[in-house]
């Protein structure tokens, strides 16, 4: 993991998605403010913050009100390609979660935040009653691998309750706000328990 950036001035990339720790995020960057953000991140080797939008759009619209969630996740650059002039194809890895304390918007439209770092998930084994969720995720990954590029980064951690829960949260058909609330949970066992309940309710895994 790269060094944490200055918590008093974290550049933000608001998106209509939720980034989880160890998650994979692919971006097509073309707005000047975000091209500058990516260039700065490459130069300084510092991650930037990804936050989910509650109001507004990813592409800047003059006069539009923008609101985003209070908890986000740092994004570390792992790959940047420029196949067309003025457009960057970017792949990022989610790392540290943070809570926004205050925000300001620069003249170029880029949002900045003062943040508080949140503790990472404790690395804990999934409880016995949730092992079926781990096995079902392994099965899902085998199926996804046959269809094309995986939406997950390796290595896999099937012995980590938080990692299992986060990967399910990324691919399950749940509303954005529900995905956000799951990401915010401090206890990875509780997050996996809720995911397990959802999987059983949809018949993805057996049992009550």
Secondary structure, 3 states (H helix, E strand, C coil): CCCCCCCCCEEEEEECCCCCCCEEEEEEECCHHHHHHHHHHHHHCCCEEEEEEEECCCCCCCCCCCEECCEEEEEEEEEEEEEECCEEEEEEEEEEEEEEEEEEECCCCCEEEEEEECCCCCCCCCCHHHHHHHHHHHHHHHHHHHHCCCCECCCCCCCCHHHHHHHHHHHCCCCHHHHHHHHHCCCHHHHHHHHHHHHHHCCCCCCC
